[in-house]
Amino acid sequence: MLAPTERIEHDLLGDLAVPAAACYGIHTLRALENFPITGIPISTYPNLINALASVKEAAALANRELGLLSELKTQAIVEACRQVRSGAAHDQFVVDVIQGGAGTSTNMNANEVIANLALEHLGHQRGEYAVLHPNEDVNLGQSTNDVYPTALKIATYAGIMQLVDAMATLRTSFERKAEEFRSDLKMGRTQLQDAVPMTLGQEFSTFAVMLGEDEERLKEAAKLICEINLGATAIGTGINTHPEYAQLACGHLSGVTGIPLTTSPNLIEATQDVGSFVQLSGVLKRVAVKLSKTCNDLRLLSSGPRAGLGEINLPPVQAGSSIMPGKVNPVIPEVVNQIAFEVIGNDVTVSFAAEAGQLQLNAFEPIIAHSLFKSVAHLRAGCLTLASKCIDGITANRDRLRSIVENSIGIVTALNPYIGYTHATEVAREALASGRSVAEIVLEKGLLSQMQLDEILQPVMLTKPRKVEPVA
């Protein structure tokens, strides 16, 4: 007997009782039963839900323009889609992020939620599909195989732009520190050995430049995902669509999203190829690798406080040990390192999923979507956290920096043009053996005068190209 809190819906497998209050329907309910995988619903990614609603709105507008959907149904569907994009009913998008069926469960979930919201706009009860149907009306002219990848691209584009903004915030933090530390001389290192002097500002400026380069690479990758296959339907032949539908739907979708979308010139190729996602994943991996390297440097430069390099201080944000009083750890760079490890692993997942596609469709786009969304969201959070909780509060240990430079054997490299490589090597060997400074030994050997040394070893002379006049 049907409970008052349920309604009966029917599909090709039979009948099921659906919660009466649910915006979703029988197809979503079966997916919930079939894919209890991660416990993470697709609503975890609001950009994806909004993208699905955008696709459904654009399709309805195109179908109305072609005379295939009534004005009444179109307005109801459009209002439902805009309701979803405003943040309503996101909790009704309940299917698991990892699912079989190439995203069919996600598309069905969207069709059912939008149909039931549209029915309410028309004054009907949820489930009264004879009035407005999830497949016949909301999914008109569509297939999961063009809806899902198109929505994935729109959602990913939105995420990329948010990530680019977060990277710009972090880059600005590094740029401010580069300016603050522009006059702080320190030793550069190669292979963890003393190299030649530089400024701490120069070191921090490289972190900023690396981020700026990757912002541009991400923008380039974003352009690749602006080509969509909406209108391809099942395999790219456009079966069951009007000849003008693909272009009309794309135009409306660009208007709804504000993204400069284009229809792929070959919809069969576009329906089976996920190369743009592989490209994007590779760029995200590049961002992760370079960001992790930066965090490695920050941890190393701040190591200590007394038994490490100790050149900079990271702001303390929490106690570092349950047993060692006073210990403070570089927890913010550490969490960003872990995000990077995850992103690198996600790239491997995307690569395998892309390679596993067969014939006219890649069935593994759900795991591609889950991997990309995680990478984008976590990198964004990591950049913002690193900027606000770490970089903005870094200070320089100027006495320590000066002491290391003054006692480093590496500054002998700056004397090469004046005393020659052979003499410089002898000075370096003696300094290392005796523990005395390079300057002291050079003066003792009469290789240069104090005035000459002072001129050569000026910070401004040590940290940029200069014209060398050898000592006679």
Protein Blocks (a to p, Z undefined) as FASTA:
>chain_A
ZZfkbccdddfkbccdddfklmbdfklmmmmmmmcmnopafklmmmlmmmmmmmmmmmmm
mmmmnopacfklmmmmmmmmmmmmnopaklmmmbcfbdghihmmmmmmmmmmmmmmmmmm
nopaehilmlocfklmmmgoiafklmmmmmmmmmmmmmmmmmmmmmmmmmmmmmmmmmmm
mmmccdddeehiafbdcdfklmmmmmmmmmmmmmmmmmmmmmmmmpccehklmnonopoi
afklmmmmmmmmmmmnopacdddfblklmmmpcklmmmmmmmmmmmmmmmmmmmmmmmmm
mgcjklmnolaccddfbdfbfklghiacdfklmmmmmmmmmmmmmmmmmmmmmmmpghjb
cfklmmmmmmmmmmmmmmmmmmmmmmmmmmmmpccdfklmmmmmmmpmklmmmmmmmnoj
klmmmmmmmmmmnopafklmmmmnomacfklmmmmmgmklmmcccdddddZZ
